[in-house]
């Protein structure tokens, strides 16, 4: 399988770009991401009959390919770097309600200062000062993202602290000894390390095919699996959500499904195990 050449100026993260193209190719789908228009067209037509969630998964992976958009002062970068890859526009700035984002407010003040309508913020005409403010906005934006993720993690732990569930999930990424899964029902993403507990299991990682073979079981990007979700509380100060593989069954790796009592019968609580690969 040939490799595409992803340049930094293309707006695509090379590592994830290769993953996206190769994983789609394994499913018989061609994805082009040389330009944002090509990627948008590829995603629009990337469908597998009978699997409506595939396109959503592909779009999730595609967002990982895109370079993080940042604020910058136009006088500090060449014009060919002004483009916004995700929005498919060659030039972009904020100009919405000033109550929504601080960058919007700065754009309004800069415009007013540039046309001589407001002399309150004349320092905005100094591109070095604007550059410093842009760097601070990028830093604050990143910090806000970290706070948001921490808040989601906290409330997710609170929800699952007294629960242990088996749920459908899809493989987003495949690593040498792990898989990254997405639980569609809750929108949760987690890495499951496939470490054999008792028996010796051989691992075969094929990066170009986005595939990991563990023993006799093959795990590939976009495959459907069943995982077990619980909160690991062995360290009271560092509780975290833990996912384990239930199905497909890999001896020495997969865990037993949760059993629920129904009258005098015990049955495994598994969500729709049909169509799973074994």
Backbone as CSV, one residue per row, in Angstrom:
resi,resn,N_x,N_y,N_z,CA_x,CA_y,CA_z,C_x,C_y,C_z
1,UNK,0.857,-1.193,0.000,0.000,0.000,0.000,0.892,1.241,0.000
2,UNK,0.731,2.088,-1.006,1.593,3.251,-1.117,1.293,4.295,-0.068
3,UNK,2.297,5.106,0.218,2.130,6.149,1.220,2.002,7.512,0.560
4,UNK,1.139,8.332,1.107,0.997,9.689,0.621,2.009,10.574,1.314
5,UNK,2.364,11.665,0.673,3.318,12.600,1.253,2.543,13.735,1.910
6,UNK,2.540,13.757,3.229,1.834,14.802,3.959,2.837,15.875,4.375
7,UNK,2.679,17.070,3.846,3.554,18.175,4.217,2.925,18.952,5.365
8,UNK,3.770,19.574,6.150,3.274,20.320,7.309,2.304,21.413,6.896
9,UNK,2.554,22.020,5.722,1.706,23.124,5.272,0.341,22.653,4.786
10,UNK,0.139,21.326,4.649,-1.132,20.826,4.145,-2.226,20.855,5.200
11,UNK,-1.865,21.033,6.463,-2.860,21.036,7.523,-3.176,19.659,8.047
12,UNK,-2.454,18.636,7.575,-2.698,17.254,7.980,-1.553,16.755,8.849
13,UNK,-1.912,16.116,9.964,-0.930,15.446,10.797,-0.554,14.145,10.099
14,UNK,0.720,13.998,9.746,1.156,12.874,8.916,0.806,11.518,9.530
15,UNK,1.059,11.356,10.841,0.827,10.062,11.493,-0.626,9.631,11.366
16,UNK,-1.544,10.527,11.708,-2.962,10.192,11.630,-3.456,10.165,10.187
17,UNK,-2.806,10.945,9.306,-3.180,10.931,7.903,-2.963,9.565,7.277
18,UNK,-1.823,8.953,7.579,-1.550,7.606,7.077,-2.570,6.617,7.627
19,UNK,-2.880,6.741,8.910,-3.854,5.845,9.526,-5.212,5.952,8.841
20,UNK,-5.645,7.174,8.606,-6.953,7.399,7.994,-7.023,6.767,6.612
21,UNK,-6.011,7.030,5.780,-5.993,6.516,4.412,-5.920,4.991,4.406
22,UNK,-5.029,4.423,5.226,-4.851,2.973,5.239,-6.064,2.244,5.806
23,UNK,-6.620,2.771,6.901,-7.774,2.118,7.525,-8.975,2.124,6.595
24,UNK,-9.194,3.239,5.897,-10.304,3.309,4.950,-10.076,2.350,3.785
25,UNK,-8.830,2.247,3.329,-8.507,1.367,2.208,-8.785,-0.093,2.541
26,UNK,-8.530,-0.481,3.803,-8.798,-1.856,4.232,-10.281,-2.181,4.082
27,UNK,-11.133,-1.178,4.281,-12.578,-1.363,4.150,-13.063,-1.129,2.716
28,UNK,-12.105,-0.926,1.793,-12.476,-0.712,0.400,-12.889,0.703,0.078
29,UNK,-12.529,1.648,0.939,-12.896,3.049,0.755,-11.645,3.864,0.456
30,UNK,-11.686,4.694,-0.572,-10.555,5.555,-0.899,-10.758,6.936,-0.272
31,UNK,-9.774,7.345,0.509,-9.815,8.664,1.132,-8.631,9.478,0.640
32,UNK,-8.914,10.647,0.122,-7.867,11.573,-0.307,-7.873,12.772,0.628
33,UNK,-6.717,13.158,1.092,-6.664,14.334,1.972,-5.494,15.242,1.603
34,UNK,-5.203,15.327,0.298,-4.183,16.268,-0.150,-4.617,17.703,0.065
35,UNK,-5.938,17.930,-0.070,-6.517,19.245,0.214,-7.770,19.037,1.054
36,UNK,-8.232,20.110,1.687,-9.436,19.991,2.509,-10.659,19.668,1.667
37,UNK,-10.678,20.131,0.413,-11.801,19.831,-0.475,-11.831,18.341,-0.812
38,UNK,-10.661,17.749,-1.054,-10.587,16.313,-1.343,-11.043,15.490,-0.149
39,UNK,-10.621,15.898,1.044,-11.019,15.167,2.250,-12.524,15.272,2.468
40,UNK,-13.068,16.466,2.302,-14.516,16.655,2.484,-15.301,15.791,1.505
41,UNK,-14.844,15.718,0.259,-15.531,14.905,-0.752,-15.424,13.421,-0.394
42,UNK,-14.239,12.994,0.044,-14.040,11.586,0.401,-14.947,11.181,1.552
43,UNK,-15.029,12.032,2.571,-15.861,11.711,3.732,-17.344,11.687,3.373
44,UNK,-17.737,12.573,2.471,-19.138,12.645,2.077,-19.594,11.366,1.379
45,UNK,-18.656,10.684,0.707,-19.009,9.503,-0.074,-18.471,8.206,0.538
46,UNK,-17.980,8.278,1.771,-17.424,7.090,2.428,-18.511,6.366,3.205
47,UNK,-19.193,5.456,2.557,-20.283,4.718,3.186,-20.122,3.227,2.935
48,UNK,-20.485,2.444,3.935,-20.520,0.994,3.813,-21.961,0.554,4.040
49,UNK,-22.581,-0.096,3.060,-23.972,-0.537,3.216,-24.154,-1.407,4.459
50,UNK,-25.166,-1.091,5.243,-25.445,-1.865,6.441,-24.647,-1.441,7.654
51,UNK,-23.774,-0.438,7.495,-22.962,0.029,8.624,-22.983,1.555,8.656
52,UNK,-24.090,2.158,9.106,-24.224,3.612,9.093,-23.251,4.334,10.024
53,UNK,-22.729,3.620,11.022,-21.822,4.270,11.980,-20.399,4.388,11.438
54,UNK,-20.087,3.684,10.348,-18.733,3.727,9.793,-18.329,5.142,9.406
55,UNK,-19.237,5.866,8.752,-18.910,7.219,8.312,-18.618,8.131,9.492
56,UNK,-19.351,7.938,10.585,-19.112,8.742,11.787,-17.729,8.442,12.353
57,UNK,-17.371,7.167,12.406,-16.048,6.783,12.893,-14.954,7.383,12.025
58,UNK,-15.152,7.341,10.726,-14.159,7.884,9.805,-13.990,9.385,10.013
59,UNK,-15.085,10.079,10.261,-15.011,11.520,10.498,-14.318,11.828,11.821
60,UNK,-14.534,10.974,12.828,-13.851,11.160,14.113,-12.344,11.041,13.929
61,UNK,-11.930,10.008,13.186,-10.498,9.820,12.934,-9.952,10.976,12.107
62,UNK,-10.750,11.476,11.156,-10.270,12.561,10.292,-9.980,13.832,11.078
63,UNK,-10.742,14.068,12.157,-10.477,15.271,12.957,-9.114,15.194,13.642
64,UNK,-8.640,13.971,13.906,-7.315,13.808,14.513,-6.209,14.130,13.507
65,UNK,-6.560,14.078,12.226,-5.561,14.353,11.190,-5.244,15.839,11.075
66,UNK,-6.186,16.654,11.471,-6.049,18.088,11.237,-5.185,18.753,12.296
67,UNK,-4.334,19.643,11.825,-3.516,20.433,12.734,-4.421,21.324,13.592
68,UNK,-4.002,21.567,14.814,-4.771,22.421,15.712,-4.796,23.849,15.182
69,UNK,-5.996,24.408,15.042,-6.121,25.800,14.612,-5.677,26.717,15.744
70,UNK,-4.936,27.766,15.410,-4.432,28.692,16.426,-4.694,30.130,15.989
71,UNK,-4.700,31.017,16.973,-4.809,32.442,16.708,-3.417,32.992,16.403
72,UNK,-3.345,33.909,15.439,-2.058,34.519,15.114,-2.295,35.914,14.540
73,UNK,-1.254,36.720,14.566,-1.319,38.058,13.980,-0.923,37.938,12.517
74,UNK,-1.745,38.471,11.627,-1.539,38.282,10.186,-0.194,38.788,9.698
75,UNK,0.391,39.740,10.381,1.674,40.269,9.931,2.863,39.424,10.326
76,UNK,2.625,38.323,11.054,3.723,37.509,11.566,3.919,36.207,10.787
77,UNK,3.015,35.897,9.865,3.109,34.657,9.094,2.891,34.939,7.613
78,UNK,3.470,34.135,6.728,3.216,34.302,5.287,1.764,33.977,4.952
79,UNK,1.244,34.558,3.897,-0.176,34.418,3.564,-0.594,32.983,3.280
80,UNK,0.343,32.143,2.784,-0.031,30.755,2.483,-0.347,29.945,3.739
81,UNK,-0.053,30.508,4.914,-0.363,29.811,6.161,-1.615,30.365,6.836
82,UNK,-2.347,31.223,6.151,-3.548,31.811,6.726,-4.735,30.849,6.714
83,UNK,-4.678,29.819,5.894,-5.852,28.977,5.643,-6.323,28.240,6.888
84,UNK,-7.618,27.922,6.884,-8.215,27.106,7.947,-8.637,25.800,7.290
85,UNK,-7.885,24.716,7.566,-8.108,23.452,6.878,-9.488,22.871,7.183
86,UNK,-9.865,22.876,8.470,-11.132,22.264,8.852,-12.338,22.957,8.247
87,UNK,-12.276,24.286,8.094,-13.395,25.039,7.530,-13.300,25.181,6.012
88,UNK,-12.183,24.715,5.451,-11.982,24.760,3.991,-12.045,26.185,3.450
89,UNK,-11.409,27.124,4.149,-11.362,28.510,3.680,-9.906,28.987,3.696
90,UNK,-9.526,29.815,2.705,-8.139,30.288,2.628,-7.800,31.363,3.653
91,UNK,-8.810,32.040,4.186,-8.575,33.105,5.157,-9.771,33.173,6.104
92,UNK,-9.494,33.312,7.392,-10.587,33.240,8.359,-10.250,34.071,9.593
93,UNK,-11.258,34.772,10.119,-11.100,35.455,11.395,-12.441,35.416,12.128
94,UNK,-12.405,35.670,13.427,-13.642,35.741,14.198,-14.325,37.079,13.947
95,UNK,-15.654,37.054,13.827,-16.396,38.302,13.784,-17.845,38.025,14.158
96,UNK,-18.015,37.401,15.294,-19.363,37.114,15.781,-19.642,38.011,16.973
97,UNK,-20.546,37.591,17.842,-20.910,38.420,18.985,-19.731,38.569,19.953
98,UNK,-19.405,39.792,20.352,-18.277,39.997,21.287,-18.477,39.329,22.644
99,UNK,-19.706,38.947,22.982,-19.916,38.325,24.287,-19.551,36.845,24.258
100,UNK,-19.268,36.296,23.056,-19.004,34.868,22.968,-17.542,34.526,23.213
101,UNK,-16.637,35.241,22.571,-15.222,34.924,22.700,-14.401,36.201,22.786
102,UNK,-13.374,36.138,23.599,-12.487,37.300,23.717,-11.813,37.644,22.392
103,UNK,-11.395,36.639,21.572,-10.817,36.991,20.261,-11.761,37.820,19.396
104,UNK,-13.063,37.578,19.504,-14.015,38.386,18.741,-13.912,39.850,19.149
105,UNK,-13.807,40.055,20.440,-13.728,41.413,20.966,-12.459,42.108,20.463
106,UNK,-11.344,41.369,20.432,-10.096,41.956,19.938,-10.197,42.314,18.461
107,UNK,-10.881,41.469,17.678,-11.049,41.761,16.252,-11.857,43.045,16.069
108,UNK,-12.892,43.231,16.852,-13.705,44.446,16.768,-12.870,45.676,17.138
109,UNK,-12.089,45.546,18.210,-11.259,46.683,18.648,-10.180,46.998,17.621
110,UNK,-9.592,45.947,17.042,-8.546,46.139,16.033,-9.110,46.829,14.793
111,UNK,-10.306,46.434,14.379,-10.928,47.055,13.219,-11.213,48.531,13.491
112,UNK,-11.742,48.797,14.669,-12.055,50.190,15.024,-10.790,51.042,15.078
113,UNK,-9.704,50.467,15.629,-8.440,51.211,15.708,-7.837,51.412,14.327
114,UNK,-7.979,50.417,13.450,-7.387,50.486,12.111,-8.035,51.559,11.250
115,UNK,-9.334,51.805,11.416,-10.039,52.816,10.597,-10.160,54.140,11.329
116,UNK,-9.502,54.259,12.494,-9.478,55.523,13.216,-10.742,55.868,13.957
117,UNK,-11.574,54.855,14.242,-12.828,55.113,14.934,-12.701,54.978,16.453
118,UNK,-11.593,54.447,16.917,-11.407,54.270,18.358,-9.915,54.358,18.668
119,UNK,-9.557,55.301,19.553,-8.150,55.469,19.925,-7.852,54.899,21.308
120,UNK,-8.793,54.138,21.831,-8.617,53.566,23.170,-7.568,52.471,23.178
121,UNK,-7.510,51.684,22.106,-6.616,50.533,22.069,-5.631,50.658,20.902
122,UNK,-4.892,51.746,20.863,-3.948,51.969,19.770,-2.803,50.946,19.784
123,UNK,-2.552,50.301,20.933,-1.485,49.296,20.981,-1.793,48.099,20.094
124,UNK,-3.065,47.957,19.698,-3.441,46.862,18.808,-2.818,47.024,17.423
125,UNK,-2.329,48.215,17.097,-1.695,48.443,15.807,-0.252,47.963,15.805
126,UNK,0.249,47.553,16.959,1.604,47.001,17.067,1.503,45.480,16.942
127,UNK,2.001,44.929,15.848,1.823,43.505,15.598,2.561,42.628,16.613
128,UNK,3.619,43.131,17.198,4.336,42.358,18.218,3.479,42.178,19.468
129,UNK,2.750,43.236,19.836,1.843,43.140,20.987,0.691,42.182,20.664
130,UNK,0.125,42.315,19.455,-0.968,41.422,19.046,-0.489,39.973,19.034
131,UNK,0.748,39.779,18.587,1.321,38.430,18.572,1.373,37.847,19.986
132,UNK,1.790,38.647,20.954,1.853,38.183,22.339,0.460,37.830,22.862
133,UNK,-0.520,38.663,22.516,-1.884,38.392,22.963,-2.438,37.110,22.317
134,UNK,-2.091,36.894,21.043,-2.527,35.677,20.363,-1.929,34.436,21.035
135,UNK,-0.663,34.521,21.396,-0.026,33.400,22.083,-0.710,33.111,23.414
136,UNK,-1.099,34.183,24.111,-1.787,34.008,25.388,-3.177,33.395,25.175
137,UNK,-3.873,33.807,24.111,-5.189,33.237,23.827,-5.081,31.751,23.486
138,UNK,-4.046,31.392,22.738,-3.842,29.974,22.412,-3.577,29.163,23.674
139,UNK,-2.789,29.737,24.569,-2.482,29.055,25.832,-3.751,28.894,26.675
140,UNK,-4.532,29.961,26.782,-5.759,29.913,27.583,-6.778,28.935,26.977
141,UNK,-6.828,28.908,25.662,-7.752,27.988,24.987,-7.372,26.539,25.301
142,UNK,-6.067,26.255,25.272,-5.608,24.900,25.591,-5.919,24.540,27.037
143,UNK,-5.721,25.495,27.939,-6.017,25.244,29.351,-7.513,24.987,29.559
144,UNK,-8.348,25.720,28.838,-9.800,25.517,28.943,-10.180,24.117,28.463
145,UNK,-9.511,23.632,27.415,-9.765,22.274,26.933,-9.401,21.242,27.991
146,UNK,-8.281,21.462,28.674,-7.860,20.531,29.728,-8.864,20.511,30.874
147,UNK,-9.378,21.686,31.227,-10.385,21.765,32.288,-11.652,21.027,31.869
148,UNK,-12.058,21.215,30.628,-13.251,20.543,30.126,-13.087,19.021,30.183
149,UNK,-11.919,18.528,29.756,-11.675,17.083,29.781,-11.667,16.554,31.206
150,UNK,-11.075,17.323,32.118,-11.033,16.902,33.516,-12.433,16.853,34.111
151,UNK,-13.271,17.825,33.743,-14.645,17.853,34.239,-15.428,16.651,33.721
152,UNK,-15.256,16.337,32.437,-15.934,15.174,31.859,-15.472,13.892,32.544
153,UNK,-14.164,13.784,32.786,-13.627,12.592,33.444,-14.192,12.432,34.851
154,UNK,-14.303,13.548,35.582,-14.831,13.504,36.949,-16.278,13.023,36.963
155,UNK,-17.118,13.613,36.121,-18.535,13.255,36.136,-18.773,11.859,35.548
156,UNK,-17.895,11.427,34.658,-17.987,10.058,34.151,-17.694,9.063,35.267
157,UNK,-16.676,9.361,36.077,-16.347,8.495,37.209,-17.483,8.445,38.216
158,UNK,-18.123,9.597,38.455,-19.238,9.628,39.393,-20.396,8.773,38.891
159,UNK,-20.604,8.789,37.589,-21.705,8.010,37.012,-21.428,6.509,37.102
160,UNK,-20.191,6.103,36.880,-19.855,4.680,36.831,-19.313,4.122,38.148
161,UNK,-19.232,4.920,39.201,-18.552,4.458,40.409,-19.235,3.258,41.055
162,UNK,-20.522,3.118,40.895,-21.237,1.961,41.450,-21.771,1.059,40.344
163,UNK,-21.193,1.176,39.157,-21.658,0.390,38.029,-20.512,-0.399,37.407
164,UNK,-20.868,-1.506,36.790,-19.934,-2.284,35.985,-20.753,-2.850,34.830
165,UNK,-20.506,-2.341,33.628,-21.363,-2.655,32.492,-20.576,-3.215,31.320
166,UNK,-21.238,-4.068,30.540,-20.704,-4.523,29.262,-21.405,-3.722,28.168
167,UNK,-20.620,-3.110,27.285,-21.208,-2.248,26.260,-20.563,-2.461,24.902
168,UNK,-21.328,-2.150,23.854,-20.789,-2.141,22.496,-19.740,-1.040,22.365
169,UNK,-18.715,-1.322,21.587,-17.690,-0.324,21.312,-17.117,-0.565,19.923
170,UNK,-16.423,0.438,19.410,-15.776,0.325,18.106,-14.298,0.674,18.256
171,UNK,-13.462,-0.007,17.499,-12.023,0.244,17.567,-11.696,1.477,16.736
172,UNK,-11.151,2.501,17.383,-10.745,3.717,16.693,-9.319,3.609,16.167
173,UNK,-8.428,3.052,16.998,-7.025,2.909,16.615,-6.492,1.577,17.123
174,UNK,-5.491,1.079,16.432,-4.828,-0.155,16.834,-3.360,0.153,17.101
175,UNK,-2.861,-0.296,18.263,-1.461,-0.101,18.619,-0.759,-1.465,18.659
176,UNK,0.512,-1.453,19.035,1.285,-2.701,19.060,0.776,-3.684,20.105
177,UNK,0.303,-3.178,21.217,-0.194,-4.069,22.272,-1.476,-3.538,22.905
178,UNK,-2.221,-2.747,22.126,-3.425,-2.135,22.681,-4.377,-1.722,21.571
179,UNK,-5.612,-1.456,21.958,-6.594,-0.881,21.039,-7.235,0.323,21.717
180,UNK,-7.566,1.325,20.934,-8.288,2.498,21.433,-9.727,2.349,20.965
181,UNK,-10.653,2.316,21.915,-12.047,2.045,21.577,-12.936,3.245,21.902
182,UNK,-14.057,3.310,21.190,-15.073,4.335,21.431,-16.378,3.635,21.774
183,UNK,-16.915,3.944,22.951,-18.211,3.407,23.362,-19.264,4.388,22.872
184,UNK,-19.996,3.969,21.863,-20.934,4.873,21.200,-22.009,5.384,22.149
185,UNK,-22.527,4.530,22.999,-23.648,4.914,23.858,-23.305,6.084,24.773
186,UNK,-22.077,6.128,25.282,-21.687,7.172,26.227,-20.706,8.177,25.632
187,UNK,-20.219,7.919,24.426,-19.234,8.803,23.832,-17.898,8.736,24.542
188,UNK,-17.597,7.593,25.159,-16.361,7.430,25.917,-15.278,6.803,25.055
189,UNK,-14.065,7.275,25.250,-12.914,6.730,24.528,-11.879,6.261,25.546
190,UNK,-11.306,5.105,25.293,-10.335,4.567,26.247,-9.374,3.627,25.536
191,UNK,-8.180,3.498,26.110,-7.181,2.563,25.601,-7.235,1.278,26.410
192,UNK,-7.327,0.152,25.716,-7.339,-1.153,26.361,-6.033,-1.859,26.029
193,UNK,-5.200,-2.058,27.039,-3.943,-2.764,26.833,-4.206,-4.262,26.875
194,UNK,-3.766,-4.950,25.854,-4.037,-6.376,25.714,-2.861,-7.176,26.277
195,UNK,-2.866,-7.315,27.577,-1.801,-8.035,28.254,-2.324,-9.374,28.742
196,UNK,-1.677,-10.442,28.310,-2.094,-11.777,28.715,-1.843,-11.978,30.207
197,UNK,-2.852,-12.473,30.910,-2.750,-12.665,32.357,-2.058,-13.977,32.699
198,UNK,-2.495,-15.063,32.074,-1.955,-16.369,32.431,-1.195,-17.022,31.269
199,UNK,-1.851,-17.155,30.139,-1.239,-17.869,29.029,-0.385,-16.952,28.160
200,UNK,0.534,-17.559,27.453,1.390,-16.820,26.539,0.653,-16.627,25.229
201,UNK,0.527,-15.396,24.787,-0.205,-15.083,23.564,0.721,-14.315,22.630
202,UNK,0.742,-14.712,21.361,1.579,-14.036,20.371,0.854,-12.818,19.813
203,UNK,1.603,-11.715,19.639,1.061,-10.479,19.084,1.700,-10.219,17.723
204,UNK,0.887,-9.913,16.724,1.381,-9.545,15.395,0.735,-8.234,14.989
205,UNK,1.542,-7.174,14.943,1.049,-5.839,14.623,1.400,-5.502,13.181
206,UNK,0.390,-5.194,12.363,0.584,-4.819,10.968,0.103,-3.385,10.786
207,UNK,1.040,-2.450,10.870,0.703,-1.027,10.869,0.017,-0.592,9.577
208,UNK,0.504,-1.065,8.423,-0.065,-0.627,7.151,-1.484,-1.131,6.940
209,UNK,-1.869,-2.187,7.670,-3.221,-2.726,7.567,-4.084,-2.351,8.764
210,UNK,-3.493,-1.540,9.678,-4.224,-1.101,10.872,-4.818,-2.309,11.597
211,UNK,-3.984,-3.323,11.787,-4.468,-4.601,12.297,-3.530,-5.154,13.357
212,UNK,-4.128,-5.769,14.372,-3.376,-6.438,15.431,-3.956,-7.836,15.605
213,UNK,-3.098,-8.848,15.439,-3.526,-10.226,15.635,-2.999,-10.713,16.971
214,UNK,-3.917,-11.127,17.845,-3.568,-11.618,19.179,-3.995,-13.078,19.242
215,UNK,-3.003,-13.964,19.252,-3.340,-15.383,19.170,-4.002,-15.663,17.837
216,UNK,-5.232,-16.152,17.876,-5.981,-16.439,16.656,-7.043,-15.380,16.348
217,UNK,-7.050,-14.320,17.104,-8.072,-13.272,16.944,-7.459,-12.039,16.296
218,UNK,-8.143,-11.502,15.302,-7.684,-10.304,14.607,-8.533,-9.111,15.010
219,UNK,-7.858,-8.028,15.374,-8.523,-6.774,15.737,-8.095,-5.711,14.743
220,UNK,-9.073,-5.038,14.145,-8.778,-4.060,13.111,-9.579,-2.790,13.347
221,UNK,-9.041,-1.678,12.872,-9.735,-0.405,13.026,-11.161,-0.495,12.507
222,UNK,-12.089,0.076,13.252,-13.516,0.153,12.947,-14.271,-1.140,13.242
223,UNK,-13.575,-2.177,13.750,-14.279,-3.392,14.153,-15.132,-3.129,15.388
224,UNK,-16.216,-3.877,15.511,-17.095,-3.774,16.675,-16.679,-4.811,17.711
225,UNK,-16.611,-4.386,18.970,-16.232,-5.269,20.066,-17.166,-5.021,21.243
226,UNK,-17.017,-5.819,22.301,-17.739,-5.582,23.550,-16.711,-5.353,24.647
227,UNK,-16.917,-4.302,25.411,-15.982,-3.958,26.487,-16.723,-3.884,27.818
228,UNK,-15.962,-4.011,28.883,-16.511,-3.918,30.239,-16.016,-2.618,30.866
229,UNK,-16.957,-1.806,31.331,-16.636,-0.480,31.877,-16.817,-0.482,33.391
230,UNK,-15.820,0.010,34.101,-15.900,0.137,35.561,-14.932,1.224,36.002
231,UNK,-14.999,1.563,37.275,-14.086,2.555,37.843,-13.051,1.832,38.692
232,UNK,-11.802,2.076,38.401,-10.705,1.486,39.173,-10.421,2.386,40.366
233,UNK,-10.670,1.882,41.554,-10.537,2.722,42.749,-9.507,2.184,43.735
234,UNK,-8.493,1.479,43.234,-7.449,0.978,44.129,-6.660,2.121,44.755
235,UNK,-6.612,3.254,44.047,-5.981,4.457,44.594,-7.063,5.507,44.748
236,UNK,-7.441,5.810,45.981,-8.573,6.687,46.250,-8.381,8.085,45.680
237,UNK,-7.108,8.517,45.531,-6.843,9.860,45.033,-6.727,9.907,43.512
238,UNK,-6.641,8.761,42.897,-6.462,8.727,41.446,-7.388,7.683,40.817
239,UNK,-8.669,7.815,41.090,-9.639,6.917,40.479,-9.723,7.199,38.980
240,UNK,-9.921,6.159,38.208,-10.036,6.350,36.772,-10.900,5.269,36.157
241,UNK,-11.481,5.638,35.031,-12.337,4.710,34.305,-11.468,3.647,33.638
242,UNK,-11.900,2.419,33.741,-11.139,1.303,33.178,-12.027,0.493,32.248
243,UNK,-11.508,0.175,31.076,-12.227,-0.690,30.143,-11.408,-1.949,29.896
244,UNK,-12.135,-3.073,29.783,-11.501,-4.354,29.510,-12.243,-5.023,28.362
245,UNK,-11.526,-5.814,27.606,-12.119,-6.500,26.463,-12.915,-7.716,26.926
246,UNK,-14.144,-7.821,26.438,-14.994,-8.976,26.736,-15.113,-9.879,25.508
247,UNK,-15.420,-9.268,24.362,-15.616,-10.015,23.137,-15.074,-9.215,21.972
248,UNK,-14.277,-9.794,21.073,-14.022,-11.220,20.905,-13.205,-11.815,22.055
249,UNK,-13.373,-13.104,22.213,-12.721,-13.805,23.320,-11.289,-14.165,22.942
250,UNK,-10.344,-13.607,23.705,-8.935,-13.933,23.536,-8.469,-14.593,24.830
251,UNK,-8.158,-15.899,24.816,-7.753,-16.597,26.046,-6.588,-15.897,26.738
252,UNK,-6.769,-15.666,28.028,-5.734,-15.013,28.811,-5.749,-13.507,28.733
253,UNK,-6.629,-12.949,27.886,-6.700,-11.496,27.709,-8.099,-10.974,28.045
254,UNK,-9.126,-11.563,27.417,-10.499,-11.112,27.638,-10.981,-11.480,29.036
255,UNK,-11.926,-10.685,29.539,-12.515,-10.957,30.851,-13.889,-11.581,30.667
256,UNK,-14.393,-12.179,31.730,-15.711,-12.810,31.695,-16.794,-11.733,31.609
257,UNK,-17.884,-12.017,30.886,-19.003,-11.059,30.848,-19.678,-10.974,32.200
258,UNK,-20.397,-9.889,32.408,-21.123,-9.695,33.659,-22.377,-10.548,33.635
259,UNK,-22.654,-11.239,34.730,-23.853,-12.064,34.822,-24.876,-11.368,35.705
260,UNK,-26.115,-11.382,35.242,-27.197,-10.788,36.021,-28.187,-11.880,36.384
261,UNK,-28.772,-11.754,37.545,-29.721,-12.762,38.014,-31.115,-12.435,37.524
262,UNK,-31.759,-13.412,36.852,-33.119,-13.240,36.343,-33.947,-14.413,36.856
263,UNK,-34.575,-14.244,38.009,-35.319,-15.342,38.634,-34.352,-16.412,39.098
264,UNK,-34.549,-17.629,38.620,-33.665,-18.721,38.979,-32.582,-18.951,37.929
265,UNK,-32.559,-18.101,36.906,-31.596,-18.303,35.828,-30.554,-17.200,35.834
266,UNK,-29.338,-17.583,35.517,-28.263,-16.615,35.352,-27.909,-16.531,33.887
267,UNK,-27.952,-15.345,33.338,-27.624,-15.173,31.934,-26.611,-14.040,31.787
268,UNK,-25.727,-14.173,30.806,-24.733,-13.112,30.602,-25.384,-11.844,30.078
269,UNK,-24.979,-10.726,30.650,-25.512,-9.438,30.224,-24.615,-8.906,29.111
270,UNK,-24.904,-9.331,27.877,-24.104,-8.908,26.737,-24.971,-8.171,25.723
271,UNK,-24.545,-6.992,25.266,-25.346,-6.253,24.308,-25.164,-6.747,22.886
272,UNK,-26.134,-7.410,22.345,-26.195,-7.798,20.953,-24.879,-8.336,20.417
273,UNK,-24.443,-9.530,20.825,-23.154,-10.052,20.410,-23.117,-10.571,18.971
274,UNK,-24.276,-10.579,18.287,-24.273,-11.078,16.924,-23.451,-10.145,16.032
275,UNK,-22.944,-10.672,14.977,-22.157,-9.939,13.980,-20.759,-9.563,14.451
276,UNK,-20.388,-9.997,15.664,-19.035,-9.716,16.122,-18.063,-10.653,15.435
277,UNK,-16.854,-10.164,15.209,-15.840,-11.025,14.606,-15.204,-11.890,15.673
278,UNK,-14.932,-13.135,15.346,-14.253,-14.041,16.275,-12.989,-14.538,15.608
